[in-house]
Each structure stands twice: as structure tokens, then as C-alpha cells.
Amino acid sequence: MVGQGALLSPLGLLLLAPLCLLHPGASGQPHPTRGAPRETSSIQGVRGGSVELACGAQSAPLVVFWSFTPLGSLIPQPVAVASGGESKVEASASALGAVSLRNSSLVLWELQEGARGHFLCQALHAASGQLHATSSSVALAVLVPVSKPQVRLSDLSPVEGASLVATCIVREGTEPVTFAWQHQAPRGPAEALMGVTKRLIQLDPVNRTHLGWYTCTAHNAVNQLSSDRAFLDVIYGPDNPVITVEPLGFTEEGFGASEREEVTLSCLAASNPPSLYVWLHDHTQVHAGPTYVIASAGRAHAGLYTCLAHNSRLDTHTQTSVQLTVYYPPKGRPSCAVLPAPGALTLVCTWPGGLPAAQLQWAGPQGAGPTALSNVTWSYAATQLANSSAFTCTGRHPALALPMLCRITPWEPLRSPTCWTVATIRDQFIMLSCEWPGGEPPAVLSWLDEQEQPLGSSSSSPAIYLLQALEDLAGREFTCRGTHPLRAPDPLCRLRLEAPQLAVAEPRVSVLEGEEAWLGCALLAGLPPAQLLWLGPQRRQVEPGTLGFTLHSEGTQLRLSVQGADPAHHGGTYQCMARNALGNSSRSVLLEVLRYPAPPNVTISRLTYGRRRSEVQLQWAVRGPGNLTGFLVQRRASVPGLGAGAWETVAGDIKPESRGRRLGGLDPGVRYGFRVLALNHRTAGHPSEVKTPVDPPFSAYAAVLGAAGAGMAAATVASLLVFQYAARHPDTFPRLGRLLIPRWVWKPNHSGGTEPSPTTPGSDPAQESTEPPVNVTITVTATP
């Protein structure tokens, strides 16, 4: 119904006329009046957008009336009317959006869902002076965009094997709405789930491949939006651990590593949440964590290693074990040796120990030889082998980067065997020794008797055999035979045992007293080697270091040196003795020590005291022929009441050409006696007569000279004093004053004295002076 106010206005009259023309039909749709043309159309709009509804295709009508019938309703509702330049929009039309009229078209801004329905436009046109009514119907469909989807998981952390439903929730959106799903693994790109277009996804059963982020996308005719990511955390594991070993080395039982090598054991078990790991070595925990590093593998590290994986969420455990074998090489390097065999050589190469055993192989001049583990031998015929042929044994082991080598070169010893013999302590046994050093393999030596029968067993160098010392061994011969695979025929060495035999250089030796004597003795024969020694004149052995004797041993000779030969001690018969286990021998040498001839006699020619009687001057003379090598001066003190003392030497290094000596160190209160002896080397002549020193005779000449010197000194001093006095007092000695000072003329002054006056140059003061000369007498007395 139209209100009373609307009927009174012109616009109300306009609205009333169309309402009178319309009446509802049986279907609830308005019908135009009889004979009025009618148009029907449909249009779509989007919520929040704008749409313009046209009122037919004719020219501008006189009156336009728009009404709206919502879906599901039969009652039309007025929306807007326009007549001429005026228009009116019903207030309730705001539920449709922002409504306005543009000419005859109805414009809807900010379209609302309530605008979904039928709009009826009724128009009144004037044509040919008549009024015509037209109507058009527009069915408006309002589309709603889809809202942002949201992924909802029935369980955010399901256990692997459970059932899960994922739902994509959209609050609004015009149907039909279609859906698309995406899945992104934690370490992978996003992937579309092909064939899934429904709102719901059912994962039955859930497995670990479903873990990750899920995104759903909703799409309708208006728009398309995607949800935020939702994480599905699938709980699983742990799986059976997988163990890896670096560096990688396989054995029949498991893994292998070299000694002193760094070994890394890694354990990985698929699990969510990640597994916790524990390492066991032979059932003893050694580490916690996925990686166990052995910095330097040793033999103690070998054994069974078990990795335990634990899922803390599910409290489940799994484990895996591996066997680790630590390879270690044998100690050192291969050892090569060559052993003699009848007519052949056997090469032996050994390298024991290690895990596994080392692989050994021989190689020689003719190529590769046999191979074996730890020990390998190779036999070679001696006739096929040249001297100094080189052989190499190569040892290989998994724990070594490079092979180890040992080389050996069979060669025969140089020259031939050498034999000697010595006697044991106290000459109880005779030891036969044979040596033939060198060679590879070493030579084999054996001792044979005169019948070529072996003595004892064979051995390598040196070969020793003991014989009991018996006299019947003298003259017997023994042979040492050397055997080597590379030497043919066998070399020999022979020994003949015999008692010692001696010879002396000179049976009689003469030397002068004090000289050095040499006594020589040589061992001519004797085996075992004899011991040489010298016995002195008293039948005592001369030991090394004996005072006055020196022993010189040179090979088979023993020389005795006698220093400073003395007839009383060194003269006599000496014996050289040699002794071995089979006997002894001796030879005598007579040593004569001769004295030097006596020197000439000596007489004392003068013996006087010095000034203080603490020294004497001694002079002597030689009487008669003879050789001289020096003089000896002796003195003897005589103390009253005690008698004469012993002679003592006060000078012994006097040259033979000297005939005098000054001797000091005397006590003036003691009376001394002196004597002189001539020397010829160690032979002293008869002593001279004994004399006592006397005082020297008086000499006046020296006293006179002393007195004269003293007098002259005194006269000189007196003369100087007189001249000084005359110079200071010229009036007392005028003539002397004028002689001393020639440039001044002395004249008496008025006071009774004299004063000097300058003289004329070139004048002679002696000619001008009229004073008589003064005589001066100087007396010098010399006192002895």
C-alpha cells in the first residue's frame, strides 16, 4: 500500500498509476496490462561489485518504475521510480546494495546477496499521441567469492599405520566449489595430489611418506584461494640401523681397518622424532651419538660393535651389529737368510705375525720365485748360481701402503781360513782356533787331525777345539777345513804344535856407566805362542814399570832397555825365557857396565872472603891430563866444641871451562872448609886440598882515590861560596867583583861606600882600575 503522503505528491501519482496496472498472477509474477509488450533477461553480479539493469531497448520513457521480488517470494517490493527529472529510491532498497537510477537503468553498487531475485521494470511511453506501457524482467544472480580455505587435520601427529582425515574448510562461496591439494615433503618441492578434488582426504593407513606440509586450494566461478600450510608430523621408527664404516674395507665377517688408521663408524636409523644412538663395543657402551670415531685404531679396538637406536616418542628400540677387524702388519720387516745345503743353497724369507699373515714372494736373477704366507723357502743349485747374485723377498700386507723388502746376496768369503792357537790359563789346555769371516751363507769350519778325522763338530766362523796340553803334542799337525757352497775345492789351514825356540841379538853387551843398554831376544818358533820374559842378574823377573828398566814388545821380540847403567846394580847375566804349554826355553846375555877414566887433579889457587864474610871467591887450577865434563865444589862447617861437619855440595853444575866461582850464603860466625873435585861424567877425581877462606889484603890506592875525590868536592863547594860572597859584596873584593861583573864600574859614593856605574861599551875594566890586585888562597885537605 502507498501512504497518504505519497498520494498527494506528483511522484505518488506516478507510482499509483503503474500499481493500478499490475496485478499478481498465479505464479506470483507481475503481469503487464493487456496489449503491453514484455522482455525477459538474466544477469550475474558479484557480491560487493556493481551491476546495471537496463529497462528495455526503447527510448526514454515518461515514467519508470522498478520493483524487486526476492527468490522464494511472490510479493514484489518497490525499489525506485523516476518521472521526468525526478527519481525516488525506496529506503528498504539498501538491502540490495547502493541503488541509483541512471536514465531508466537501475544501478546497484556494493551488491549484496539479498539482491538475488527478479527485478521488474515498468515504463510508460508516449507515442503518436497515445500512452503505451512496457515491462521487462531481469533475473539477477549474485555470486559469492570463496573465502580463504583452512586445512584441518584430524590428528596432527599420527603414528604410522593409523587413519587420518584432512578437511579443506571454506566458510562461503558460490557453488560449485572445487578443491585441489598439494603436499610438500620436508626436503622436497611441493607436489600436487593428482586426482584429489574433494573437500576431504582420507589417509588410511598413514605412512612416513605422508609427512610434510599440506595446502588446499578452493575454486569457484568468482575466484580461487589457497590455504596456509598445515604440517602433518607422522611418528614412526626407528627402523633397523644401517652402519657404515670409513674407510670402507670388507672382510668375511664384516669390516676391516688398518692399525693406526682413523676409523669412523656411522649409524643411521629412519625415525621421527630422530633416533637417539648408543654405541656398544663387545656389549660395553663406548659412545653416545650417531658417529663414533676411533682416532688411531689398535688391536684392542677390534670386536663386535652394536648401534642401538631409540625413538623417545614411541619408546621403541632397534639395533644392528657389525664385526670390526683391525689389520696390523708383522713387526719390523721381512728377514732373509740363506742356508747351506749339500750342493745347493736354500733361501729362507720369514715375516711372522700380523693379521692377516703377510704375503711373501721371492725374486731372483732368473725371475719370480715361490710365494707363501709368513714363511717362504727357495732352493737353488750351487752350480746354477753365480757369486754375488742378488735375491729379493717382497712382503705385502693390507695394513701397509707400500711393500716391505729384504734383500740377500750369496757370496763366498774372501781369501782362506786363518788358524791360530793359544793356551788356556795355567797351560792346562791348548785351544785351536780357525776363522774364515764373511760370506753368505757363512762358511762351515771343521778341525781335522793328522789322519783327516774330524775333531768335534763343524761350526761357522770361528771354529774352536780344545786339546789337553801334553808334551807328546809337540810336532803334531792339525788342519782346519772351510766349506762354502760357492767355493770349490775346500780351502785348508794347517797348524803344527811345537815347543818354543829362542835367539838373542848379542850374548854380550858392554856400555859405559850412565848410558842406556839394550838387550834383545826373539822367539824363533813355538806354537802355541810362548810367553817371553827377562830375568835380571838376581834371577828376578823384570816386570813392566820396574825402575830403570823398560820392556819393548814387538811381535815375536822382547827388548829390555836398561837406563843409566850402574856397575853395582845393573851389571851381570840376564836371561830371556820363553814358555808355552809344550815346554820352555832360555838364553843368557852378559851386561858389562864400564866406568869412565879418572879426570885430572884440582888444586885451589885462591879462597878469600868478601867484605861482609857472607860470601867467598873461589879459584882453582887443573893439574895433569884427563877428560873433564865439569867440577863439583863442596864445603864443610866447623863449629867450636862440635868438630867438623859432613861435606855438602854447594855447586855441581860448573862447566868444564870454568876456573872460579863465587859462593854465598855463609854464616860469618862459622868457619868453613872448601874443596873442589873434577868430574868425567859420573867418575869423580881426587878431591883437592881443603882450604879455609881468608880476608883479602889491604889496598891504599883505593883510599887515596877516595880522599882526593872528597877533597875536590869540598874545594868546589868553598869556591862557589866565595864567588857568591864576592858577587854580593863587591866592595870587599873590588877586583874580584869587577871580574865577575865586567859591565859595571865601581866608584865610591859620598857615604863611604861604592856604587856601580855603567861602563862604556868596549872599555876594559881591568885597564881603568887603579886598585891593587887581591890574592886569594884556597887550601884543600884530603883525609884518608
C-alpha positions in Angstrom: 0.0 0.0 0.0 1.0 3.6 -0.7 0.8 6.0 2.1 -1.4 9.1 2.1 1.6 11.5 1.8 2.7 9.7 -1.3 -0.7 10.0 -3.0 -0.7 13.8 -2.6 2.6 14.3 -4.3 3.1 14.2 -8.0 5.6 11.4 -7.6 3.0 9.5 -5.7 0.5 9.9 -8.5 3.2 8.5 -10.8 3.7 5.5 -8.6 0.0 4.9 -8.3 -0.7 4.5 -12.0 1.6 1.6 -12.6 0.4 -0.1 -9.5 -3.1 0.0 -10.8 -2.0 -1.6 -14.0 -0.2 -4.6 -12.3 -1.8 -7.5 -10.6 -0.2 -10.7 -9.5 -0.6 -13.8 -11.5 -1.0 -17.3 -10.3 2.8 -17.8 -10.3 3.4 -14.7 -8.2 4.9 -12.8 -11.1 3.5 -9.4 -12.1 1.8 -9.2 -15.4 1.5 -6.2 -17.7 -1.7 -4.9 -18.8 -3.3 -6.3 -21.8 -1.5 -5.4 -25.0 1.7 -4.3 -23.3 5.0 -5.8 -24.7 7.3 -7.6 -22.2 11.1 -8.6 -22.3 12.8 -11.1 -20.0 16.7 -11.4 -19.4 19.1 -12.7 -16.8 22.4 -11.2 -15.5 25.1 -12.2 -12.9 26.8 -10.0 -10.3 29.4 -10.4 -7.7 28.9 -9.6 -4.1 30.5 -6.3 -3.4 30.6 -5.4 -7.0 28.3 -3.4 -9.3 25.7 -4.2 -11.9 23.5 -2.1 -14.2 20.0 -3.4 -15.1 18.6 -1.9 -18.3 14.8 -1.2 -18.7 14.2 -2.4 -22.3 15.5 -1.1 -25.5 13.0 1.7 -26.3 13.6 5.4 -25.9 13.4 7.2 -22.7 10.0 6.6 -21.0 7.9 9.1 -19.3 7.7 7.1 -16.2 9.9 4.2 -15.0 9.1 2.0 -12.0 11.5 -0.7 -10.7 10.4 -3.4 -8.3 12.1 -6.5 -6.8 10.8 -9.9 -6.0 13.3 -11.9 -3.8 13.7 -15.6 -4.6 11.0 -17.7 -2.9 8.7 -14.7 -2.6 5.5 -13.7 -4.6 5.3 -10.1 -3.3 7.1 -7.5 -5.3 8.8 -4.7 -3.5 9.2 -1.3 -4.9 12.8 -0.2 -5.4 12.9 3.1 -7.4 10.7 5.3 -9.6 11.6 8.1 -12.0 9.5 10.6 -13.9 11.0 13.4 -15.9 13.9 14.7 -14.0 12.9 13.3 -10.6 13.7 9.9 -9.1 12.9 8.2 -5.9 14.7 5.2 -4.3 12.8 3.2 -1.6 14.7 3.2 1.7 14.4 -0.6 2.0 16.3 -1.0 -1.2 19.5 -0.5 0.8 19.4 -4.3 1.5 20.2 -4.7 -2.2 23.2 -2.5 -2.1 23.8 1.1 -3.1 20.9 1.8 -5.5 20.7 4.6 -8.0 18.9 5.3 -11.3 20.8 6.2 -14.4 18.2 7.3 -17.0 15.9 4.3 -17.0 18.6 1.8 -15.9 18.9 0.6 -12.3 22.4 0.7 -11.0 23.4 -1.4 -7.9 26.7 -0.7 -6.2 28.2 -2.8 -3.4 26.0 -5.6 -4.4 24.6 -7.7 -1.6 23.4 -11.3 -1.6 19.9 -10.0 -0.9 19.7 -8.7 -4.4 19.4 -12.2 -5.7 15.9 -12.4 -7.4 13.8 -10.9 -10.1 13.7 -7.2 -11.0 10.7 -5.8 -12.9 10.9 -2.6 -14.9 7.6 -1.0 -15.9 7.7 2.0 -18.2 5.1 4.4 -19.7 5.9 5.7 -23.2 4.1 8.3 -25.3 3.9 7.6 -29.0 1.7 9.1 -31.7 -0.3 10.9 -29.0 -1.0 7.7 -27.2 0.4 6.2 -24.0 1.9 2.8 -24.2 3.0 0.7 -21.2 6.0 -1.7 -21.4 7.7 -4.0 -18.9 11.0 -6.0 -18.8 12.0 -8.6 -16.3 15.7 -9.2 -15.2 16.7 -12.2 -13.2 19.8 -11.2 -11.1 22.0 -13.9 -9.8 24.6 -12.7 -7.1 27.8 -14.7 -6.9 29.8 -15.0 -3.7 33.7 -15.4 -3.8 35.1 -18.4 -1.9 36.7 -17.5 1.4 40.3 -18.4 2.3 40.4 -22.2 2.9 41.7 -23.7 6.1 43.2 -27.2 6.3 42.1 -29.2 9.4 43.8 -32.5 10.3 42.0 -35.0 12.4 45.4 -35.8 14.1 48.5 -33.5 13.8 50.9 -36.3 14.9 49.5 -39.7 13.9 51.6 -42.8 14.4 52.5 -44.6 11.2 49.7 -47.1 10.3 46.8 -45.0 11.9 43.9 -43.4 9.9 43.7 -39.7 9.2 41.2 -37.3 7.6 42.3 -33.9 6.2 39.5 -31.4 5.5 39.6 -28.2 3.5 37.2 -25.8 5.2 35.6 -22.9 3.2 33.2 -20.6 5.0 31.5 -19.2 2.0 31.5 -19.3 -1.8 29.0 -19.8 -4.6 28.7 -23.3 -5.6 30.0 -25.2 -7.3 33.3 -25.0 -5.4 36.2 -27.3 -6.5 39.2 -28.3 -4.4 42.9 -29.1 -5.2 45.5 -30.4 -2.7 49.3 -30.0 -2.5 51.8 -32.0 -0.5 55.5 -30.9 0.3 57.9 -33.2 2.0 60.4 -31.6 4.5 63.2 -31.8 2.0 61.4 -31.7 -1.3 59.3 -29.4 -3.6 55.6 -29.1 -3.4 53.7 -31.7 -5.4 50.0 -31.7 -6.4 48.0 -34.7 -5.3 46.6 -35.8 -8.6 43.0 -36.9 -8.8 42.0 -35.4 -5.4 39.3 -32.7 -5.9 37.2 -33.3 -2.9 37.0 -31.3 0.3 38.1 -34.3 2.3 41.2 -36.5 2.1 41.3 -39.8 4.0 44.8 -41.3 4.6 44.3 -44.9 5.7 46.8 -46.0 6.7 49.2 -43.1 7.3 52.8 -43.8 6.4 56.0 -41.8 6.6 55.7 -40.6 3.0 52.6 -38.5 4.1 54.8 -36.4 6.5 55.0 -32.8 5.4 53.1 -29.7 4.7 49.6 -29.8 3.1 47.9 -26.9 1.2 44.3 -26.9 -0.2 43.0 -24.6 -2.9 39.3 -23.7 -3.3 37.9 -22.5 -6.7 34.5 -21.3 -8.0 33.2 -19.1 -10.8 34.4 -16.0 -9.0 37.8 -16.6 -7.5 40.4 -19.1 -6.3 42.2 -19.1 -2.9 44.8 -21.3 -1.2 45.1 -22.1 2.5 48.1 -21.7 4.7 50.4 -24.8 5.1 49.5 -27.3 7.7 52.2 -29.7 8.9 51.4 -33.4 9.3 54.0 -35.0 11.6 53.9 -38.7 11.2 55.5 -40.6 14.1 57.5 -43.7 13.0 60.6 -45.7 13.6 63.2 -46.4 14.4 64.0 -48.7 11.5 66.8 -51.1 11.8 70.0 -49.1 11.9 72.4 -49.0 8.9 76.1 -48.9 9.9 78.7 -47.6 7.6 82.5 -47.7 8.2 85.0 -45.3 6.7 87.5 -46.0 5.2 85.5 -48.8 3.7 87.0 -52.2 3.9 85.2 -55.5 3.8 86.1 -58.8 5.4 84.3 -62.2 5.5 83.0 -61.3 9.0 82.3 -57.6 8.5 84.5 -54.6 8.1 88.3 -54.2 8.3 90.6 -51.3 9.1 94.4 -50.9 9.3 96.2 -50.4 12.5 96.9 -46.7 13.5 94.3 -45.6 10.9 91.3 -43.3 11.8 88.1 -45.3 11.6 84.6 -43.7 11.6 81.6 -45.8 12.5 78.3 -44.1 11.4 74.8 -45.3 12.4 71.5 -44.2 10.8 68.0 -45.4 11.6 65.0 -43.7 10.0 62.8 -42.3 12.8 60.6 -39.4 13.7 61.5 -37.9 16.0 65.1 -38.6 15.2 66.7 -41.6 16.9 69.0 -41.4 19.9 72.1 -43.6 19.3 74.3 -45.5 21.7 77.4 -47.5 20.6 78.4 -50.7 22.3 81.8 -52.4 21.9 81.6 -56.0 22.9 78.4 -55.2 24.9 80.1 -52.2 26.7 79.0 -48.7 25.9 81.7 -46.6 24.4 79.9 -43.7 22.8 76.5 -41.9 22.6 75.7 -40.3 19.3 75.3 -41.4 15.7 79.1 -41.3 14.8 81.9 -43.0 16.7 85.4 -42.0 15.7 88.4 -44.2 16.5 91.3 -41.8 16.1 94.0 -44.4 15.9 92.8 -48.0 15.5 94.6 -50.5 17.6 94.3 -54.2 18.2 92.1 -53.5 21.3 89.5 -51.8 19.1 88.7 -55.0 17.1 85.5 -56.7 18.0 81.7 -56.5 17.8 80.2 -53.0 17.5 76.4 -52.6 18.1 74.4 -49.5 17.3 71.2 -49.0 19.4 68.6 -46.7 18.0 65.8 -45.3 20.3 62.6 -43.4 19.5 61.9 -41.3 22.5 58.3 -40.6 21.5 57.3 -44.2 20.9 59.9 -45.6 23.4 60.9 -48.2 20.8 64.4 -49.7 20.1 66.2 -51.3 17.2 69.8 -52.4 16.9 72.4 -53.6 14.3 75.8 -55.1 14.9 78.9 -55.3 12.8 82.3 -57.1 13.3 85.4 -54.8 13.0 88.7 -56.4 12.3 91.8 -54.3 12.8 94.6 -55.3 10.5 98.1 -54.9 11.8 101.3 -55.8 10.0 104.0 -58.1 11.4 106.7 -56.3 13.4 109.7 -54.9 11.6 110.3 -56.2 8.1 110.9 -59.5 6.3 114.0 -61.4 7.3 116.1 -63.0 4.6 118.6 -65.8 5.2 120.5 -68.3 3.1 121.2 -71.7 4.5 123.9 -74.1 3.0 122.8 -77.5 1.8 124.8 -80.2 0.0 125.4 -78.8 -3.4 122.7 -76.2 -3.1 121.5 -73.1 -1.3 118.2 -72.6 0.5 116.8 -69.1 0.6 114.5 -68.5 3.6 112.3 -65.5 4.0 110.2 -65.1 7.2 107.9 -62.4 8.5 105.8 -63.9 11.3 102.9 -62.3 13.0 100.4 -59.7 11.7 96.7 -60.0 10.9 96.2 -61.3 8.3 99.6 -63.0 7.7 101.9 -61.2 5.3 102.2 -62.5 1.7 105.9 -63.2 0.9 107.4 -63.8 -2.5 111.0 -64.5 -3.7 112.5 -62.9 -6.8 116.0 -63.6 -8.2 118.2 -63.1 -11.3 116.0 -65.5 -13.3 112.6 -64.0 -12.4 110.0 -64.6 -9.7 110.2 -67.4 -7.3 107.7 -69.1 -4.9 105.2 -67.3 -2.7 103.7 -68.2 0.6 102.3 -66.7 3.8 104.7 -65.7 6.7 107.4 -68.1 5.5 108.7 -69.0 2.1 111.8 -71.0 1.0 113.5 -71.4 -2.3 116.2 -74.0 -3.1 118.9 -73.2 -5.6 121.6 -75.5 -7.1 125.0 -74.1 -6.3 126.2 -74.8 -9.8 123.5 -72.6 -11.3 124.3 -69.7 -9.0 126.9 -67.1 -9.8 128.8 -65.4 -7.0 127.1 -62.2 -5.6 123.7 -62.9 -7.2 121.0 -60.8 -5.6 117.7 -62.1 -4.3 114.7 -60.0 -3.1 111.9 -61.1 -0.8 108.8 -58.8 -1.1 106.3 -58.7 1.8 102.8 -57.3 1.4 100.2 -56.6 4.0 96.8 -54.9 3.8 97.7 -52.5 6.6 100.8 -51.2 4.7 100.5 -48.9 1.7 103.9 -50.0 0.4 105.5 -53.4 0.3 108.4 -54.2 2.6 111.6 -55.7 1.2 114.6 -57.7 2.3 117.5 -58.5 0.1 120.2 -61.0 0.3 123.3 -61.7 -1.9 125.0 -65.1 -1.6 128.8 -64.6 -1.8 131.8 -66.6 -0.9 134.2 -65.5 1.9 137.4 -63.7 0.8 140.8 -65.4 0.9 141.1 -68.6 3.0 140.7 -69.7 6.6 143.1 -68.4 9.2 144.3 -70.6 12.1 146.0 -69.9 15.4 146.3 -71.4 18.8 146.5 -70.2 22.3 146.9 -71.9 25.7 144.4 -71.5 28.4 145.1 -70.4 31.9 147.9 -72.3 33.6 148.6 -74.0 30.2 146.1 -76.8 31.0 144.6 -76.8 27.5 145.5 -75.8 24.0 142.8 -74.0 22.1 142.8 -74.5 18.3 141.0 -71.5 16.6 140.0 -71.2 13.0 138.4 -68.1 11.4 137.1 -67.5 7.9 134.8 -64.5 8.2 132.3 -63.1 5.7 130.4 -64.9 3.1 126.6 -65.5 2.7 125.8 -68.0 3.9 128.7 -68.1 6.4 131.3 -70.8 5.7 131.3 -74.0 7.8 134.6 -74.8 9.5 135.8 -78.1 10.9 139.1 -79.3 12.6 140.8 -82.5 11.4 143.7 -84.4 12.9 146.7 -85.9 11.1 144.5 -88.8 9.8 142.0 -86.3 8.4 139.5 -87.4 11.1 137.2 -84.7 12.4 137.7 -83.2 15.8 134.4 -82.3 17.3 131.5 -80.9 15.2 131.5 -78.4 12.4 130.5 -74.8 13.0 130.5 -71.4 11.5 133.4 -69.0 11.9 135.2 -69.1 14.3 135.7 -72.8 15.0 137.3 -73.7 18.3 138.6 -77.0 19.6 140.3 -77.7 22.9 143.3 -80.1 23.4 144.6 -81.2 26.7 148.2 -79.9 27.0 150.6 -82.9 26.7 154.2 -83.0 25.8 153.5 -85.6 23.1 151.6 -83.0 21.1 154.8 -81.4 20.0 155.3 -81.9 16.3 151.7 -82.9 15.6 149.8 -81.2 12.8 146.2 -80.1 12.8 144.1 -78.9 9.8 141.1 -76.6 9.6 138.9 -77.1 6.5 136.5 -74.5 5.3 133.3 -75.4 3.3 131.2 -73.0 1.3 128.7 -73.8 -1.5 130.3 -71.2 -3.8 133.9 -72.3 -3.2 135.5 -75.4 -4.7 137.7 -77.0 -3.7 137.5 -76.5 0.1 140.3 -74.3 1.4 142.6 -75.5 4.2 144.6 -74.1 7.1 147.2 -76.1 9.0 148.9 -75.7 12.4 152.0 -77.6 13.8 152.4 -77.6 17.6 156.0 -77.2 18.9 157.9 -76.1 22.0 159.4 -72.5 21.9 162.9 -71.7 20.5 164.8 -68.6 21.3 167.6 -66.4 20.0 169.3 -63.3 21.5 170.6 -60.4 19.5 174.0 -60.3 21.3 175.1 -62.7 24.0 177.5 -60.0 25.5 176.6 -56.3 25.8 179.0 -53.6 27.1 178.1 -50.0 27.9 179.7 -47.1 29.8 178.4 -46.1 33.2 175.2 -44.0 32.9 174.5 -45.0 29.3 171.4 -47.0 28.1 171.9 -50.7 27.3 169.6 -52.7 25.0 169.2 -56.5 25.4 167.3 -58.2 22.6 165.5 -61.6 22.5 163.5 -63.2 19.7 161.1 -66.2 19.5 162.1 -68.3 16.6 159.4 -70.9 16.8 156.8 -72.2 19.2 153.1 -72.9 19.0 151.0 -72.2 20.9 152.7 -68.7 21.1 155.1 -68.6 24.0 155.3 -66.0 26.7 158.6 -64.1 26.7 160.2 -62.6 29.9 163.5 -61.3 31.2 165.2 -62.3 34.4 167.7 -59.9 36.0 171.2 -60.6 37.5 169.4 -61.6 40.8 167.2 -64.1 38.9 164.2 -61.9 39.4 161.7 -61.3 36.6 161.8 -57.7 35.2 158.2 -56.5 35.5 156.9 -53.7 33.3 157.3 -50.5 35.3 160.4 -51.6 37.2 162.6 -48.5 38.0 165.4 -48.2 35.5 164.1 -50.9 33.1 161.7 -50.7 30.1 160.3 -53.6 28.2 159.5 -53.2 24.5 157.5 -56.0 22.9 157.4 -56.1 19.1 155.8 -59.1 17.6 157.9 -62.1 18.5 160.6 -59.9 20.0 161.0 -58.7 23.6 163.7 -56.0 24.1 164.9 -54.9 27.5 166.2 -51.3 28.0 168.5 -50.5 30.9 168.6 -46.8 31.6 171.5 -45.1 33.5 173.6 -48.3 33.7 175.3 -48.6 37.0 178.1 -51.2 37.6 176.9 -52.0 41.1 173.2 -52.5 40.3 172.9 -53.4 36.6 176.0 -55.4 35.6 175.6 -59.2 35.4 174.0 -62.0 33.5 170.4 -61.6 32.2 168.2 -64.5 31.0 165.5 -64.4 28.3 162.9 -67.1 28.8 160.1 -68.4 26.7 157.4 -70.8 27.9 154.3 -72.4 26.3 152.0 -75.4 27.1 154.5 -77.8 25.4 157.8 -76.6 27.1 160.1 -73.8 27.8 163.5 -72.3 26.6 166.0 -69.7 27.8 169.1 -67.8 26.6 171.6 -65.7 28.6 173.1 -62.2 27.9 176.0 -60.7 29.8 175.8 -57.0 30.5 179.1 -55.2 31.3 178.9 -51.7 32.7 182.3 -49.9 32.2 183.4 -46.8 34.2 184.8 -43.6 32.6 188.6 -42.7 33.1 189.5 -40.6 36.1 189.7 -36.8 35.5 192.8 -34.7 36.3 193.5 -33.4 39.8 192.4 -30.0 41.0 194.2 -27.5 43.4 192.6 -24.4 45.0 194.6 -21.3 44.0 192.6 -18.7 45.9 189.9 -18.6 48.5 189.0 -15.2 50.1 186.1 -13.7 52.0 184.0 -10.9 50.7 183.6 -7.6 52.6 180.9 -8.9 54.9 182.3 -12.5 55.2 179.0 -13.9 53.9 180.4 -15.0 50.6 183.7 -16.3 49.3 185.6 -16.0 46.0 187.0 -19.5 45.0 189.5 -20.1 42.2 191.2 -23.3 41.3 193.6 -24.8 38.8 193.8 -28.2 36.9 196.9 -30.4 37.2 197.7 -33.3 34.9 195.9 -34.8 31.8 192.4 -36.3 31.6 188.9 -35.6 30.3 186.7 -33.1 32.0 182.9 -32.8 32.0 182.5 -30.5 35.0 183.5 -29.6 38.5 182.0 -30.1 41.9 182.5 -27.7 44.9 181.9 -29.0 48.4 182.1 -27.3 51.8 182.2 -28.4 55.4 181.4 -26.3 58.5 183.5 -26.4 61.7 181.6 -25.4 64.9 183.8 -24.9 68.1 183.1 -27.7 70.5 181.3 -29.9 68.0 184.0 -30.6 65.5 183.8 -30.7 61.7 180.5 -31.5 59.9 179.8 -33.5 56.8 180.7 -32.5 53.3 177.8 -30.9 51.3 177.8 -30.0 47.7 177.2 -26.2 47.1 177.9 -26.1 43.3 177.5 -29.1 40.9 176.6 -27.6 37.6 180.0 -26.0 36.8 181.1 -26.1 33.2 184.5 -27.7 32.4 186.0 -24.5 31.1 185.3 -22.6 34.4 188.1 -22.0 36.9 186.3 -19.9 39.5 183.1 -19.5 41.5 181.5 -17.0 43.8 179.7 -18.8 46.7 177.3 -17.1 49.1 175.0 -18.0 51.9 177.8 -18.2 54.6 177.4 -17.6 58.3 180.2 -15.1 59.4 180.4 -16.8 62.7 181.1 -20.2 61.3 184.5 -21.4 60.0 184.2 -23.3 56.6 186.4 -25.6 54.7 186.1 -25.9 50.9 187.4 -28.5 48.4 187.0 -29.0 44.5 186.6 -32.2 42.6 186.9 -32.7 38.8 184.2 -34.9 37.0 184.4 -37.1 34.0 180.7 -38.0 33.5 180.0 -40.0 36.6 183.6 -40.6 37.6 184.9 -38.1 40.1 188.7 -37.3 40.5 190.6 -36.9 43.7 189.4 -34.0 45.8 191.6 -31.0 46.1 193.2 -29.9 49.3 190.9 -28.5 51.9 191.3 -24.7 52.4 189.7 -22.2 54.7 188.8 -18.7 53.3 191.0 -15.7 54.4 190.4 -11.9 54.4 191.6 -10.1 51.3 194.9 -7.9 51.7 194.7 -4.0 52.3 195.0 -1.6 49.3 195.8 2.2 49.8 195.2 3.1 46.3 191.5 3.0 46.8 191.8 5.1 50.0 193.8 7.8 48.2 191.4 7.9 45.3 188.5 8.3 47.8 190.2 11.1 49.7 191.1 13.0 46.6 187.6 12.8 45.4 186.2 14.1 48.7 188.8 17.0 48.7 187.9 18.1 45.3 184.2 18.2 46.2 184.9 20.3 49.3 187.1 22.8 47.4 184.5 23.2 44.7 181.8 24.0 47.3 184.1 26.5 49.1 185.0 28.3 45.8 181.3 28.6 45.0 180.6 30.2 48.4 183.5 32.7 48.0 182.3 33.7 44.5 178.8 34.1 45.8 180.0 36.3 48.6 182.2 38.5 46.3 179.3 39.0 43.9 177.0 40.1 46.8 179.7 42.3 48.4 181.9 43.8 45.6 183.3 46.5 47.9 185.1 43.9 50.0 186.8 42.3 47.0 186.7 45.0 44.3 189.0 43.3 41.8 187.1 40.0 42.1 183.8 41.9 41.8 185.0 43.6 38.6 186.0 40.2 37.2 182.6 38.7 38.0 180.6 41.8 36.7 182.5 43.5 33.8 179.7 45.9 32.7 179.7 48.0 35.9 182.3 50.5 37.2 182.6 50.5 41.0 183.0 54.1 42.4 183.0 55.1 46.0 179.9 57.1 46.9 179.8 60.0 49.3 178.6 57.9 52.1 181.9 56.0 52.2 180.5 53.1 50.1 180.8 52.2 46.5 178.2 52.1 43.8 178.3 50.6 40.4 178.4 52.8 37.3 177.7 51.8 33.8 180.8 51.4 31.7 181.3 52.5 28.2 180.9 49.8 25.6 184.3 48.5 24.6 186.1 49.6 27.6 188.2 47.2 29.7 187.6 47.4 33.4 191.0 46.0 34.2 192.7 48.9 32.5 190.6 51.6 34.2 191.0 50.1 37.7 193.8 51.6 39.8 193.2 49.3 42.8 195.9 46.8 43.6 195.1 43.1 42.9 193.8 40.9 45.7 195.4 37.5 46.3 193.0 34.6 47.4 194.4 31.3 48.7 192.3 28.1 48.9 193.6 25.2 50.9 192.1 21.7 50.3 192.9 19.0 52.8 192.3 15.3 51.9 191.6 13.0 54.8 192.1 9.3 54.2 
